[in-house]
């Protein structure tokens, strides 16, 4: 029974984190004078376009390696190694950028006014 309570607490904690993150994004968008819906829609469309481009590039690269080597295992292995190297560099770059992220407007807004008033207006 205790295991279920721990799982429930874990899931509840993750939901609270997601809500807080979404609230922070809404607050940043409101302070910048933007709406959150077009931003999220644009990000989703960008993700789909990049995913399609990446898949096409990897298929073409795999076909080229297969054409020159003639071994499908070698082609798959080289594509996997290339993707692993790029994933490593992306994770490194993202972690560096997250450390530098400051949310300056949010901090300034919290300093100037009451936090509850900001959250209440953001939720509306």
N, C-alpha and C positions, 0 to 999 in steps of 0.2 A: 504494500500500500504506500509505503514511503517513496518508492521509486516513482509511482505515478504523480505524487506531489512534487517531486523534484523535476520531472518532465514538464508538468503543468507550469511550474515556476519558471523554468527555462524558456518555454514557449511564450509565456506572458512577458518575460523580460525582453525577448527579441521583438515582440509586437510593440512594446513601449519604445524601444530604440528606433524602430522604423517610423513610428509616429513622430517622435522627436526630430528625427532627421528630416521628415517631410515638412514639419513645422518650421524648421530652420531654413529649408529651401524656400518655402512660402514667404517667410519673413525677408530673406535676402531679395527675392523677386519683388516684393512689395516696396522695399526700401529703394530698389533700383527703378521703381515705377513700371514694372513689367507684370504680365500675367503669367501664371505658372503653367496653364494648359498648353499654349503654343510652344513653350519651352520643352515640356515633356514630349509633345508630339514630334517636334523637330529632332529631339534626341533619339526617339524610337525610329524615326525614318532614317536618320543618319546611321544608326546601328544596323538596320536592315541593308542599307546600301553598302556599307563597309563589309558586312558579312558576305554578301553576294560577290563583291569584288574580290575578297580574299579567297573564297571558294573557287572562283573562276581562275585566279592566278595559280592556286595550288594544283588544280587539275591540269592546266597547261604546262606547268613546270614538271609535274609527274609524267606527263606524256612525253615531254622533251627528254627527260632523264631515261625513260623507258626506251625511247627511240635510239639514244646514243649507247646505252649500256645493254639493252636487250633483256634485262633481268628485272622482273616486277618487284621482287623483294628489295633489291637495291634502291629502286625508285621510291618505294614506300618508306624505307629506312631513312633516306636522305631528306625526304619531305618532313618526316617526323623530327629528325634532328634540327632541321631549319626552324620548324615551328617551336620546338623546345627552347632554342637559343633566343628567338624573338620574344617568347613568353617571359623568359628570364629578364631580358632587358626592359620589357614593358612593366613588369612588376617592380623592378628597381626604379624606373622613372616615376611610376605612380606613387610609390612610397616616398620618394624624395619630394614630389609635389604636394602630397598630403601633409608632410612635415612643414612645408612652407606656407600652407593655406592659412589665412589669417581671419577671414570674415570680419574685416575692419568696420564695415558699416553696421554690422550687427552689434559689435561691441560698443561703438559710439552711441547707437540708439539705446542700448541698455544703460549706459552711463547717464544719458540725458533724461530719460523718462522711466516711468514705473514699468517693470517687466510684465505685470499682470494686465495692464492696459494694452500693451503691445500684443500679447498673446490673444487677448479677447478680440481685438480688431482683426488679427490675422485669421482667426478661426471663422469669422463671419463671412 
